[in-house]
Amino acid sequence: MEKYIRLFIVGILLAGCSVDELDEIQIPPTMTLDARLPMDSNGYYHLQLNPNTNQTIHRITGSVLNTTEPTKVSWESNLYWWLLEGETVANITITFISLITGELVYTNLPPLINWENALVPTINNTSYVTDDGEINTMIAPTYGMITDTLRVKATVNEWNIIQTLNIVLE
């Protein structure tokens, strides 16, 4: 009964609005997340880590609906890893066609070496909502995190919207 009374009151309030006023009524934004992974009966997603690489890269998607301006999404996770001083960050190979011989040439540059200890997050910390409402971020847990649970939190500060999901690393 209380539901019908509320519906009646909202109907009366809307009946007193002009068309222009109805256009100005804003529906609050909503956010959904999709880890794009299998989910168990407890609502936990499961990501198989690649044993042949240090990091397993995976994209998380979602949507933020009912926004009309550029909207920033902040991302956090509970897991980090250390990149230690002296460790190799990257090996770079340059590929080009020799102007002299016309052959394809591969040249390995010296490795990039980290110069100081750095705490590295397992998630990209910012993304923006596309024109059609889509959001994306990347996670990259390390193989040493196997059996941990990665907790992902997405926040839209303008409307105080927060969504979370849990990913079991296997």
C-alpha positions in Angstrom: 0.0 0.0 0.0 2.8 2.4 0.9 4.3 1.7 -2.5 1.2 2.9 -4.2 1.0 6.1 -2.1 4.5 7.0 -3.1 3.8 6.3 -6.8 0.6 8.5 -6.5 2.6 11.4 -4.9 5.4 11.1 -7.6 2.7 11.1 -10.3 1.1 14.3 -8.9 4.5 16.0 -8.7 5.3 15.1 -12.3 1.9 16.1 -13.6 2.7 19.7 -12.4 5.9 19.8 -14.4 6.2 21.3 -17.9 7.9 19.4 -20.7 11.0 21.6 -20.2 11.1 20.9 -16.5 10.8 17.1 -17.2 13.8 17.4 -19.6 15.9 18.9 -16.7 15.1 16.1 -14.3 18.4 14.2 -14.1 18.6 10.4 -13.6 21.6 9.8 -11.3 24.5 7.9 -13.0 24.9 4.2 -12.5 28.0 2.0 -12.8 28.4 -1.7 -13.5 31.6 -3.7 -13.7 32.4 -6.9 -15.6 35.6 -8.7 -15.0 35.0 -10.8 -18.1 36.0 -14.0 -16.2 34.2 -17.1 -14.9 32.3 -16.4 -11.6 31.7 -18.8 -8.8 28.5 -19.1 -6.7 29.9 -16.7 -4.1 30.3 -13.9 -6.7 34.1 -14.2 -7.0 35.7 -14.1 -10.4 38.6 -16.5 -11.2 41.7 -15.6 -13.3 44.2 -18.2 -14.4 47.7 -16.8 -14.1 50.2 -17.5 -16.9 53.1 -19.5 -15.3 55.4 -18.6 -18.3 55.3 -14.8 -17.7 55.8 -12.6 -14.7 52.6 -10.8 -15.2 49.2 -11.8 -16.5 47.5 -8.9 -18.3 43.7 -8.8 -18.3 41.1 -6.1 -19.2 38.1 -5.2 -16.9 35.2 -3.5 -18.5 32.0 -1.9 -17.4 29.7 1.0 -17.9 28.7 4.4 -16.4 25.3 5.4 -17.6 23.4 8.7 -17.5 26.5 11.0 -17.8 26.6 14.0 -20.0 30.1 15.3 -19.5 33.6 13.7 -19.4 33.7 11.5 -16.4 36.8 10.1 -14.7 36.8 6.7 -13.0 39.4 6.0 -10.3 40.6 2.4 -9.9 42.3 0.8 -6.9 43.4 -2.7 -6.0 44.7 -4.3 -2.8 47.8 -6.0 -4.4 51.1 -4.4 -5.3 54.6 -5.7 -6.2 58.1 -4.4 -5.9 60.3 -3.5 -8.8 63.8 -3.5 -7.2 66.8 -1.4 -8.0 69.0 -3.2 -10.5 66.2 -5.3 -12.0 65.7 -5.3 -15.8 62.6 -3.3 -16.7 62.6 -4.1 -20.5 64.7 -5.5 -23.3 64.3 -3.5 -26.5 64.9 -4.7 -30.0 65.0 -2.3 -32.9 63.9 -3.6 -36.3 64.7 -1.7 -39.5 65.6 -2.2 -43.2 69.3 -1.4 -43.9 69.6 1.4 -46.5 72.9 -0.1 -47.6 72.0 -3.8 -48.0 68.2 -3.6 -48.1 68.0 -6.4 -45.5 65.9 -6.6 -42.4 68.1 -5.9 -39.4 67.4 -6.7 -35.7 69.4 -4.8 -33.1 69.2 -5.5 -29.4 69.7 -2.3 -27.3 71.2 -2.6 -23.8 68.5 -3.5 -21.3 66.7 -0.8 -19.3 67.7 -1.2 -15.7 65.6 0.1 -12.8 67.5 2.7 -10.8 65.4 2.7 -7.5 63.0 0.5 -5.7 59.4 1.1 -6.7 56.1 -0.2 -5.5 54.0 -1.1 -8.6 50.2 -1.3 -8.5 48.5 -4.2 -10.2 45.9 -2.0 -11.8 45.8 1.2 -14.0 44.5 3.9 -11.7 42.4 6.1 -14.0 40.2 5.8 -17.0 37.4 7.9 -18.6 33.9 7.0 -19.6 33.5 6.9 -23.4 30.7 8.6 -25.3 28.6 5.4 -25.2 29.2 4.9 -21.4 31.9 2.2 -21.6 34.8 2.0 -19.1 37.9 -0.1 -19.2 41.1 -0.7 -17.1 43.9 -3.2 -17.1 45.1 -5.4 -14.3 48.4 -7.2 -14.3 49.0 -9.4 -11.3 52.3 -11.3 -11.0 52.6 -15.0 -10.9 53.8 -14.8 -7.3 50.3 -13.6 -6.3 48.8 -17.0 -7.1 46.1 -18.0 -4.6 45.6 -14.3 -3.5 42.4 -12.5 -4.1 42.6 -9.3 -6.0 40.1 -6.7 -4.8 39.2 -4.1 -7.4 37.4 -0.9 -6.5 36.1 1.6 -9.1 35.0 5.1 -8.0 33.3 8.0 -9.8 33.9 10.8 -7.3 31.4 13.3 -8.9 28.5 11.2 -7.8 30.1 9.1 -5.0 29.5 5.9 -6.9 31.6 2.9 -5.8 31.6 -0.6 -7.2 33.9 -3.5 -6.2 34.7 -7.0 -7.5 36.9 -9.8 -6.2 39.2 -11.9 -8.5 40.8 -15.1 -7.2 44.2 -15.6 -8.8 44.8 -19.2 -9.7 
